[in-house]
Amino acid sequence: MSTLIVLGTQWGDEGKGKVVHYLAEQADYIVRYQGGNNAGHTLIHKNKPFVLHLIPSGILFPDRYCLITNGVVIDPKALREEIFLLRKTKIPVKGRFFISEQAHVMLPYHKLIDGILEEGDIKIGTTKRGIGPCYADKVKRIGIRVIDYLEKDVFIDLLEKNVLEKAPILIKNNVDIVKLKKEILKDREELAKFIKPFVANTGFMIEEAMNRNKKILFESAQGTLLDLDFGTYPYVTSSNPIAGGVCVGAGIGPTHIKNVLGVVKAYTTRVGEGPFTVELFDQTGDFLREKGKEYGATTGRPRRCGWFDAVVVRHSVRVSGIKHLILTKLDCMEDIKTIKICVAYKYKGKIYKEFPASRTIQKYATPVYEHMPGFNGQIKGITDFKKLPVNAQRYVKRLEQLVGAPIDLISLGRKREETIEVNKKVKWF
Ligand code: IMP
């Protein structure tokens, strides 16, 4: 059994794209199990930056199989665009990229409703891609799956029912539902034909691959604090990026999961609304944003920046059973005089060492910081842990102690070679 889950331990944007790209070289299958085109991985291919939203970043390696499984929501138009982009870049997809027939399809009304809800009283700061409304339909048992999208009669019937159900909110917001329905039906003709060759029983494919002892990498989108159950609810996404999400989202049993790896940024960022205890509103926040190029790959929004939050990462390590951590963007902390690490939260005189479920505590708690001296000079380019400035080494070791999992790899840049293998003995698969 050679299965590895790679997931984000903060609010997404931890640099999973680079990590997956790094590990995909050793993998045979790369699988996306939740989320949709709300995610965005910036990759470097042949020295050119490249953004993928839906298709796993492993696609850049020839001969790897890439799957989008049932837990993902798929916008067929966005998928087609991404496939076109890959073809233009001369990256073949045919015969090695597949989508689950059970994945749910995102349609234009999902996007419209997402936008409308964001203008209302409960603003989540979503990516406005339609993710939440599409997952809501799935839970309401009125969703349309890829297999339904391919069967014209089934689709027409479901579309009728869905538009009727959504008519009040759409009409109230001046959407011409007759025109909308017509457009969706017209688009389906071409899109269904386009996606059909990629549609498969991905759960079965994974089982077969496991039986042949193939190396399978499950790649999460977003991060633990955006998890529907374990994140900063309701300021979360509508799926489960945590390790448990793989079982439901890809259709494999928990006994088939061998290894879980968490990707963690050396500081913290988040986009969208919601509590963020360690947020910095000062020059250090601006410094991290600029040095770390902290702008959303999907929406271009500036990310909120803050110190490392050990409460958050400890929580992530626990809920996903993380065995290894990969630390990213340590180089973006060069030349900060004093570094702070949040080790606990304080609310009304009480100390919280575990991530609190209460919205009030999440919102109003203040961070309890530990201070450490920073490190000077350029560390980008260093490939040996012992060659890092002593203060950088101490920072890494302290983070490990606080979060309860070893940092076995450090990434100091987007390029593959900008990596320190702290523990050379680790077997990822
Ligand atoms: P949604 O997933 O578009 O519904 O957005 C819900 C929340 O998740 C918002 O705060 C988004 O900013 C956040 N979010 C969704 N996808 C990503 C991602 O890939 N990186 C970081 N934040 C994300």
Boltz pocket constraint, residues with backbone or C-beta under 6 A from the ligand:
constraints:
  - pocket:
      binder: B
      contacts: [[A, 11], [A, 12], [A, 13], [A, 38], [A, 39], [A, 40], [A, 124], [A, 125], [A, 126], [A, 127], [A, 128], [A, 129], [A, 130], [A, 131], [A, 132], [A, 221], [A, 222], [A, 226], [A, 235], [A, 236], [A, 237], [A, 238], [A, 271], [A, 272], [A, 273]]
      max_distance: 6.0
